């Protein structure tokens, strides 16, 4: 599905954040929207893993930990840190994201909680696990650093948009999206699973068009925007 819809998503500007519009239906609080739409990936995944039929190993607990680390931040901490008082997002976008996270939380939680086999202690020395955990932690660091820069662009009470600087913003317009893609590339690699791969493909399908739209928006809004700054991948794209 991700592969099929990708060409269409490239042509549609998702109407949230700086691209919010009432043309997609009624709006709700930006903060509440974030919490609602991300919650299935946190709660459903956790329930299916913790109460699944598998005997959990150290390795699967590590998978659980990295997933929960990302989604506790994304579902609870990140929305509460946003300095976007009064901003809205379309309820339709919240419902679409909720549906995606419902499926994604289910397939990954059910797989690791009830279906996965072979994740013995020896898996920790497997190059796929080692490379995957390094990629995940690298992506998480990039993503969190970029989020922190964006959150602190404006002082409390300030409005308007500012060109972000610092960190990987010196090289690309969307290091937060770049970091998240690296995270789930790492997760797919360390779990070596079809649910992990499906999540990676959906992440790419969603975030690459989003990054392209952000980059175009920055260049249109700010004539002084750095000409050498790439869209998503430093020095490449």
C-alpha positions as CSV (number, residue, x, y, z in Angstrom):
1,X,0.0,0.0,0.0
2,X,2.8,2.4,0.8
3,X,4.5,1.8,-2.5
4,X,1.2,2.3,-4.4
5,X,0.1,5.5,-2.7
6,X,3.6,7.1,-2.6
7,X,3.3,8.9,-6.0
8,X,-0.1,10.4,-4.9
9,X,1.2,11.5,-1.5
10,X,4.0,13.4,-3.3
11,X,1.4,15.6,-4.9
12,X,-0.7,16.2,-1.7
13,X,0.4,18.7,1.0
14,X,-0.7,17.1,4.3
15,X,-2.7,19.9,6.0
16,X,-1.2,20.1,9.5
17,X,1.5,22.2,11.1
18,X,2.4,25.1,8.9
19,X,0.2,23.7,6.1
20,X,-3.0,23.5,8.2
21,X,-6.2,24.3,6.3
22,X,-9.9,24.1,7.0
23,X,-10.6,22.5,3.7
24,X,-10.0,19.1,5.3
25,X,-12.8,19.5,7.8
26,X,-13.2,20.5,11.4
27,X,-10.1,21.3,13.5
28,X,-9.1,20.2,16.9
29,X,-6.2,21.2,19.3
30,X,-2.8,20.5,17.9
31,X,-1.6,19.1,21.2
32,X,-4.7,16.8,21.7
33,X,-4.5,15.7,18.1
34,X,-0.9,14.5,18.5
35,X,-1.7,12.6,21.7
36,X,-4.7,10.9,20.2
37,X,-3.2,9.9,16.8
38,X,0.0,8.5,18.3
39,X,-1.6,6.6,21.2
40,X,-2.3,3.3,19.5
41,X,1.3,2.8,18.6
42,X,2.1,3.2,22.3
43,X,-0.8,1.5,24.1
44,X,-1.8,-1.2,21.6
45,X,1.8,-2.2,20.9
46,X,2.5,-2.4,24.7
47,X,-0.6,-4.5,25.4
48,X,0.0,-7.0,22.6
49,X,3.6,-7.4,23.6
50,X,3.2,-7.7,27.4
51,X,0.1,-10.0,27.2
52,X,1.2,-12.0,24.1
53,X,1.7,-15.7,24.2
54,X,5.5,-15.6,23.6
55,X,8.0,-16.0,26.4
56,X,9.9,-12.7,26.3
57,X,13.7,-12.9,26.0
58,X,16.3,-10.2,26.7
59,X,16.3,-9.4,23.0
60,X,12.6,-8.9,22.7
61,X,12.6,-6.8,25.8
62,X,15.2,-4.6,24.1
63,X,13.0,-4.3,21.0
64,X,10.1,-3.3,23.4
65,X,12.3,-0.7,25.1
66,X,13.5,1.1,22.0
67,X,9.9,1.2,20.6
68,X,8.5,2.5,23.9
69,X,11.3,5.1,24.3
70,X,10.3,6.6,20.9
71,X,6.5,6.5,21.5
72,X,6.4,7.7,25.1
73,X,8.3,10.7,23.8
74,X,6.1,11.1,20.7
75,X,2.8,10.5,22.3
76,X,3.2,12.2,25.7
77,X,6.4,14.2,26.1
78,X,6.6,15.9,22.7
79,X,3.0,17.2,22.5
80,X,3.3,18.6,26.0
81,X,6.5,20.4,25.1
82,X,5.0,22.1,22.0
83,X,4.8,25.9,22.1
84,X,1.8,25.9,19.8
85,X,-1.0,27.3,22.1
86,X,-4.1,27.9,20.0
87,X,-2.9,26.0,17.0
88,X,-5.2,23.4,15.3
89,X,-5.0,20.4,13.1
90,X,-7.8,18.7,11.0
91,X,-9.7,16.0,12.7
92,X,-9.5,14.0,9.5
93,X,-5.7,13.9,9.7
94,X,-5.8,12.8,13.3
95,X,-8.2,9.9,12.3
96,X,-6.0,8.8,9.4
97,X,-2.9,8.9,11.6
98,X,-4.8,7.0,14.3
99,X,-5.8,4.3,11.8
100,X,-2.2,3.9,10.6
101,X,-0.8,3.7,14.2
102,X,-3.6,1.2,15.0
103,X,-2.4,-1.1,12.2
104,X,1.3,-0.5,12.8
105,X,1.0,-0.9,16.6
106,X,-1.0,-4.2,16.0
107,X,1.3,-5.8,13.5
108,X,4.5,-5.1,15.4
109,X,3.1,-5.7,18.9
110,X,1.4,-9.0,17.8
111,X,4.5,-10.2,16.0
112,X,6.9,-9.5,18.9
113,X,4.4,-10.6,21.6
114,X,3.0,-13.8,20.0
115,X,4.7,-14.8,16.7
116,X,8.4,-14.0,16.8
117,X,10.9,-16.8,17.3
118,X,14.7,-17.0,17.2
119,X,15.5,-14.0,19.3
120,X,17.8,-15.9,21.7
121,X,20.7,-14.3,23.5
122,X,22.9,-15.0,20.5
123,X,21.0,-12.5,18.5
124,X,22.7,-9.7,20.3
125,X,26.0,-10.6,18.6
126,X,24.3,-10.8,15.1
127,X,25.5,-8.0,12.8
128,X,21.9,-7.1,12.0
129,X,21.1,-6.5,15.6
130,X,24.3,-4.5,16.2
131,X,23.9,-2.4,13.1
132,X,20.2,-1.9,13.8
133,X,20.6,-0.7,17.4
134,X,23.4,1.7,16.4
135,X,21.2,3.1,13.6
136,X,18.1,3.4,15.9
137,X,20.0,5.2,18.6
138,X,21.7,7.5,16.0
139,X,18.3,8.3,14.5
140,X,16.7,8.9,17.8
141,X,19.4,11.3,18.8
142,X,19.1,13.2,15.5
143,X,15.3,13.3,15.8
144,X,15.3,14.5,19.4
145,X,17.9,17.2,18.8
146,X,16.0,18.5,15.8
147,X,12.7,18.5,17.8
148,X,14.4,20.4,20.6
149,X,15.7,23.1,18.2
150,X,12.3,23.5,16.6
151,X,10.5,23.7,20.0
152,X,12.8,26.4,21.2
153,X,12.8,28.5,18.0
154,X,10.3,30.9,19.6
155,X,10.2,32.2,23.1
156,X,7.0,31.6,25.1
157,X,4.2,33.8,23.7
158,X,6.0,34.5,20.4
159,X,4.3,33.7,17.0
160,X,5.5,33.4,13.4
161,X,8.1,31.3,11.7
162,X,11.8,31.4,11.9
163,X,14.5,29.6,9.9
164,X,15.9,26.9,12.1
165,X,19.7,26.6,12.6
166,X,22.0,24.4,14.5
167,X,22.6,20.6,14.4
168,X,21.8,19.0,11.1
169,X,19.6,22.0,10.2
170,X,22.9,23.4,8.9
171,X,22.7,20.8,6.1
172,X,19.0,19.8,5.6
173,X,15.6,21.3,6.1
174,X,14.1,18.3,7.9
175,X,16.6,16.5,10.2
176,X,13.8,15.5,12.4
177,X,12.3,13.4,9.5
178,X,15.8,12.2,8.5
179,X,16.4,11.0,12.1
180,X,13.0,9.2,12.3
181,X,13.7,7.3,9.0
182,X,17.1,6.2,10.4
183,X,15.4,5.0,13.6
184,X,12.9,2.7,11.8
185,X,15.6,1.5,9.4
186,X,17.5,0.5,12.5
187,X,14.4,-1.2,14.0
188,X,13.7,-3.1,10.8
189,X,17.3,-4.2,10.7
190,X,17.6,-5.3,14.3
191,X,14.3,-7.2,14.3
192,X,14.8,-8.5,10.7
193,X,11.0,-8.8,10.4
194,X,8.3,-8.0,7.9
195,X,6.3,-5.8,10.3
196,X,9.5,-3.8,10.9
197,X,10.0,-3.5,7.1
198,X,6.4,-2.5,6.6
199,X,6.8,0.3,9.2
200,X,10.0,1.5,7.5
201,X,8.3,1.7,4.1
202,X,5.3,3.6,5.5
203,X,7.7,6.0,7.3
204,X,9.5,6.7,4.1
205,X,6.2,7.1,2.2
206,X,5.0,9.6,4.7
207,X,8.1,11.6,5.6
208,X,9.9,12.0,2.3
209,X,6.9,14.0,0.7
210,X,6.5,15.9,4.0
211,X,10.2,16.9,3.9
212,X,9.9,18.0,0.2
213,X,6.9,20.2,1.1
214,X,8.6,21.7,4.1
215,X,11.7,22.5,2.0
216,X,9.6,24.2,-0.7
217,X,7.7,26.2,1.9
218,X,10.9,27.5,3.5
219,X,12.3,28.6,0.2
220,X,9.1,30.3,-0.8
221,X,8.6,32.1,2.6
222,X,12.3,33.1,3.2
223,X,14.2,34.6,0.2
224,X,17.3,34.4,2.3
225,X,16.9,30.6,2.9
226,X,20.3,28.9,2.6
227,X,20.7,27.8,-1.0
228,X,23.0,24.9,-0.2
229,X,20.7,23.3,2.4
230,X,19.3,20.0,1.1
231,X,15.9,18.6,1.8
232,X,16.4,15.4,3.9
233,X,19.8,13.7,3.5
234,X,22.9,15.8,4.1
235,X,24.9,16.6,0.8
236,X,22.7,14.2,-1.2
237,X,19.0,15.0,-1.3
